[in-house]
Amino acid sequence: MDAYTCILSKRDTRAYQDRPIPEESLRRILQAGRMAGSAKNLQPCRFVVLKDGPKKEELATCGQFAQHIASAPVVVAIVLPQDGREFDAGRCAQNMVLAAWAKGIASCPVTMHDGDCALRVLGIPQGHRVSIVLAFGYPPSSGSRRKGTPRIPLEELVHREGW
Ligand SMILES: Cc1cc2nc3c(=O)[nH]c(=O)nc-3n(C[C@H](O)[C@H](O)[C@H](O)COP(=O)(O)O)c2cc1C
């Protein structure tokens, strides 16, 4: 799959097959996150990988729309220092989900509405925050896969030569 097809066909998926993600694929995903550029090359993001069932269930209680964390074979939390830029974390996240999708692995970002809960469950030291959690897993058969939500037409989205 070329990069453009990967970007356009990737939709956030909240249901996963009961099939583990090979360590080699997980490493590719993490490498893709690592290679994201950051402001001043500060490289502020750290990743916490979770496969353990009970811990995933606990983490799922830290978000309001996070139930699918429990059924995802792999979960990655992107952690920033308290003053870290969300944009840097966003670049890591998008790199990871696209690298995963290129290998047929679906994903969904999950917000930790109770940030302290996420810090506690993941054992993250003070002075950090969880920017976003990514749930990864092989998607269900294409027939039952969701098509995703529509996007604003390009004509409405884009202003040329100023707003
Ligand atoms: C910053 C961010 C936070 C999100 N948080 C959640 C969440 O907590 N739970 C969830 O199910 N989806 C979450 N999503 C997924 C969005 O709902 C999804 O990207 C949007 O509906 C578009 O989905 P699609 O690409 O499949 O059309 C989040 C997405 C982003 C970018």
The ligand as a Gaussian input file, in Angstrom:
#p B3LYP/6-31G(d) Opt

LIG

0 1
 C       -7.314000      13.649000      19.914000
 C       -8.301000      12.532000      19.666000
 C       -8.940000      11.940000      20.733000
 C       -9.836000      10.887000      20.528000
 N      -10.417000      10.270000      21.603000
 C      -11.229000       9.212000      21.398000
 C      -11.791000       8.501000      22.517000
 O      -11.566000       8.825000      23.683000
 N      -12.561000       7.420000      22.256000
 C      -12.847000       7.023000      20.975000
 O      -13.556000       6.022000      20.810000
 N      -12.350000       7.691000      19.903000
 C      -11.553000       8.759000      20.074000
 N      -11.000000       9.413000      19.005000
 C      -11.309000       8.954000      17.639000
 C      -12.236000       9.926000      16.881000
 O      -13.540000       9.756000      17.345000
 C      -12.094000       9.613000      15.379000
 O      -10.802000       9.992000      14.983000
 C      -13.107000      10.318000      14.504000
 O      -14.406000       9.927000      14.832000
 C      -12.856000      10.005000      13.022000
 O      -12.919000       8.616000      12.842000
 P      -12.677000       7.949000      11.387000
 O      -11.295000       8.315000      10.931000
 O      -12.818000       6.466000      11.606000
 O      -13.719000       8.499000      10.456000
 C      -10.117000      10.458000      19.199000
 C       -9.471000      11.078000      18.117000
 C       -8.573000      12.094000      18.336000
 C       -7.859000      12.701000      17.151000

